[in-house]
Amino acid sequence: MARHFKLTADGGSRGNPGPAGYGAVVTESGKIVAELFDVIGTATNNVAEYNGLLAGLSHIHQLDASATVEVAMDSKLVVEQMSGRWQIKHADMRDLAKQCRDAHSPTLVTYSWIPRDENSHADRLANKALDGGSAHKPAPVIQQNYLTDRLRSAEIPTFIYFVRHGETILTPERKFSGIGELNPELMQDGLDQAELVAEEAVKLGADILIASPLNRTRQTAEAISRTTGLEIIFDEAWFELSFGTWDGKSIEEIREQEPDNYQAWLNSTSYAPGGGESYDEASVRIDEALEKLVAEYPGKKIIVVTHNGVIKTAAKLAMGGPADSVFHMDASPCSITSVSIWPSDGLRALRSMNERGHLR
């Protein structure tokens, strides 16, 4: 009788691209069969994650070529591509996916996505590889700047133009405005701002228009759709952070009613306000949404109408900045923030932040 294994795998890149490594955990009947980890030189997160999968499948194949395998990873890109639901449009990724399919019969392997905290064992192994290398290879010392060469290359990146929605009744007082029942619409000032950014959007020559489905982003996107002729694709992945019970309240109210909780929110990106969503949790969601955009629309120009917290998080991810860098930036209503992502390896660059000349 064929054996059945569970495989969790992860990868990491310090610099994206940068020093990269993977970790993989193979279990059978709840018992650990193998812990695999290694450095792979200069690579992106996506490449490192694929290498973790490849190492795990190769090891399982050596144990039992007829074994069934249940793969669980926190990379939605890898899971969806290996499941055949997302196209693999770039040669490097296609080659890695082929190596994984060749390593163990695809008919014996199933894939599922798990939250990052359920993949902590493989993540620890990937970091172990990066911190000390494998038993055979020292951690590489490599360059950190890859953007200069990439800007001189012929590869066309995916351009993402993030547009924050126009003003609502909550915006001027900077009240918490997440995904709660209030769901405010644009005020007249916000509608006017939407018309101005819609005129600017024509100059971008975008191919795709995506928007958060909330009222304020929907109305802003509708203005852009009218000037560009683009059909709106609504996607909840671009929802604002959830502020839970804080939604609709002012900073002064929260500071007075929940001083300790308010201070905790100011102190850490891991704190979820009002039982809502922390910046750290949102970062995972937005990182996956960025990967999906590039996988589905390589080399295209995309307008994403979304929210302040989302834009700040996307900018942080593009820069590879620390978690608390979201506390050092802000996106004004109907401003434009642009990010480039190169599809071949996922290299990201922040090209502009909070452009608002079109509003003057």
N, C-alpha and C positions, 0 to 999 in steps of 0.2 A: 504494500500500500504506500502510495506517495506521501511524502511528508508535507506539512503545511507550515510556512514561516510568515512572520510579520516583520516588515522592514520599515523603520523610520529613518529618514535621511535629512540632512541639512547642509548648508554651505554658507560661508561668509567671506566677504572681501573688505578689507580695510582700505577704502579709497574708491572702490567700485568704478573702474578697476583699480586693483592694488594687490597687496599680498593676500592670497586666498587659500582657503583650506576647506575640507569637508569633514563631516562626521556621519556615521551610519551605525544603527543598532539593529541586529538581527535577533529575533526571539522565536522560540518554539514552545508552544504550550505554556506561555508565560515566563519561561526561563531564558535568560540571555545566552545566546549561542556565540555571538561575536560582537565586539566593539571595534569599528574600523575608523581610522582617521589619518589624514595626511595633508601636507601642503602641496599645492599644485602650481606655485609660481604666481605670475601676474594674471589675474582673471577678474571677472565680474561676479556678483552674487549669483546670477542665473547659471553661469558656467560652473561655479562651485557646487551649486545644488544638484546639477545634472551629474557631476562627478561623484557626489555622495550616493546618488541613486545607482550609478554604474558600478561603483565599488560593492555596494550591497548585493545587487543582482548577480554580479560575477562570483561573489563568495557563495551565495546560495546555490548557484549552478554547480559549483565544485562539490558542494555537499550532496546535492540530489538534483540531477538534471530534469527530473519529472515532478519536482515539488511545485505546489501551488504557493503563490506569494501574495500577500496583502500589503500593499505599499501605502503608507500614510505620510504626507509631507505638508508643511505649512506654506509651500510655494504653490499658489494657485496656477501660476504660469506653467510649471512643470506638470502638475496634475492634469490640467486641462489639455495640454499639448500631448502628453503621453496617452491620455484617454481618447484622443482623436476628436475632441470637441472644438479645439482651437487649431487653426492652421499654423504650421511652422514655416514661415516665409523666408527665413534667412539661412544661408548655407551652414554657418557654424552651428547653429542650434539643430538644424536637420541632421548634421553629422553626429552630434552628441546623442540625439534621440535614436538614431539608427544603431549606434553602439549599444545603447541600453536595450533596444529590442533584440539585438543579436546576442546579448549577454545571456538572456533567458527567454524562452518562448513567450511571446506576448499573450498567447492564449491561456497561459497559466498565471498571469499577473493581473491584479485589479488595483485601481488607484482611488484614493480618497483624500480630501483636504482635511486638515486638522488645525485648530488654533495654535499659535506659536507656543503658548504655555504648555501644550500637550506634547510638544516636540523638544522639550528642554534637554533631554538626554543627548540627542544627536547634536543639538546646538552647543552643549558643553564640550562635546568631542571636537567639533569644528574649531571652537576657540582654543581647545587644548593644542590642536595642530598648529594654529596660528601663533600661540604663545611660545611653544617649544619645538615646533616641527614634529615630524614623525620620528620613529626610532632610527630612521635611515637618512633623513634629509634635514638639514638646518633650515630655519625660517629664512626666506630670501630677503635680501636688502635690495630694494628696487626704487625706481623713480616714482614720484607722486603726481607729476603734472603730465597728463595725457591729452589735455584739451588743445594745447598749442598745435600738436601734430594733427589732431583730428580736424581742426578748423581749416587746415591746409589740404586735407584729403578730399577725394571726390565723393565720399559717401554723403548722402542727403539724410539729415536727421528728421525725426518727427518733431514738428514745431507745435507746442501746446500754448495757446493764449488763454490764460485764466482771467475771466472777467467777473469781478464782484458785482452782485446785484445793486440796484439803486436803493435810495433811502426809504425806510419804512418809518412808522411812528415810533419804533423802538431805537432807531439808529442814532439820532442826534444826542440822546442822553446815554448812549452806549449801554443800554439795557441788554441783558442776556437774551439772545434770540436764536434758539436752536431748532429742534424739530417738533416742538410741542404743539398743543392744540391751538395756540394763538395764530400761528401761520399767517403773519400780517402781509397785506398787499402793499404795493408801493404808494407813497404819498405823491402829490403832484411834483414836488422837487425830484423824487425818485424816478417818476415817469419822464421828466425832462432830461435827467441824467442818462436814462436808458436810450433816449433818442440820440443823444450826443455820442455815446459809445457805439451805437448802431451805425452812425455815419462813419466813425473811425474804423469799424469792423470791415467795411467794404474794402478799405485799403490793404487789409491783411491777406486777401485772396484765399480765404480758408476753404477747405474741402468739406469739412464736417462741423456740425454744430451740436453740442451736447449740453444738457442742462440738468441741474438738480430739479426735481419735480415740485419743490415748494413754491408757494405763490409768488414770492418776491423774485426768485430766479426765473420762474416761468414767464412772468411779465417782461423781464429784462431780455430774455431769450427771444420772446415774440417780436420785440422791437428789432433785434438783430436779424431775425428771420425775414422780416419785411424788407430790409435794405439789401440783404445778401441773396435772398431767394433760397437759402438753405433750409431744409426740413429739420425740425428739432428732434433730437433723440434724447428722451428723458431717462436718466439713470440715477437710481438711489445711491449708488456708490459715491456720488458727489454731494450728498446731504451734508449740512452743517453738523458740527459736533452736537451731541445731545447734552443739554445742561440740566436735564431732569427737573426737579422741583424748583430750580432757580430760574427757569424759563420765564421771561417777561419781567423779571425783577431787576431793579437797579443795583449797581455796586454798593451804593449807600445802604440799601435795604439789607443786602446779604451781610455786609460788614457789621451792621447793627444786630441782626437776628442770629447770625451764625459766625461770630468772629473767628473761632478756632478753625472752622471748616474753610472760611474764606482765606485765612492765612495759609492753610494747607494747600489750597489751590494755587496761591501765589508762589509757594515754595517748591512745588514739584509737578512735573508733567505727568506723573503717574496717578495723581489724584483725580477721581471722577466726581465732578461737582453735582450735588443734588441727586446722587445715584445715577448720573448720566454716563458720559463717555469721557475718558481721560485723553489727553493729547497723545499719550503713548499708544492707547488702543486705536485712536484715529489714524495714527501714523501707519500702523499695519494695514488698515483698510485702504488708505490712500496710496500706499506703496503698491498694493495689489492692483488698484485701479489704474495707476500709471503703467504698470507692466502690461495690463490688458489692452490699454490704448495703443501702445507701441506694437504689440503682437497683432492687433486687428487692423491698424492703419499705419504701417511702416512708411516713413517718408512723406506723410501727409501733413497738412496744416489743419489744426483742430482748435476750435473755440470751445472752451468749457465755461459755462456760466455757473458760478458756484458761490462760496461764502468765505468770509474772512479767515476763520480757523482752518479751513481746508487749504486756502491759498498759502497761508503761512507755513503749513505743514508740507505742502508740495515744494515750496521754496527751500525749506530746510533739507528735504530729501534730495533735491537737485544739487545742493551745495555739499551734501555729505556732512552737514553740520551737527553739532551736539543737540541732544533733545531740547535743552533749554533755549536754543536759538530762536524758537518760536516766540519767546518773550521779548525779542529785540527787533521785531518787524511788525508792520501793519499794512493792510490793504484798504484803501479808501473806497467808498461806494463808486461803482462803475469805473474803477481803475483797471488797468491791464498789467498783468504779470506774465512774463513769457519764459518758457523752459524748452530746451532742446534735449532730445534723447536719441542717441544713435542706435538704430535697431540691431546692428551686428553684435554688439556686446552690452548694450544698456548703459553706456556712458552718458551721464547727465550733466547739464550745465544750466545755471540760472542766467538768462540773457537780459532780463530787465525786471524791475520790481516797482509796483505801484505807479505805473505811468498814468498821468492824469492831465497832460497838456491839452487833450481834446475837450476837457470839461471847462476850460477857462474861457 
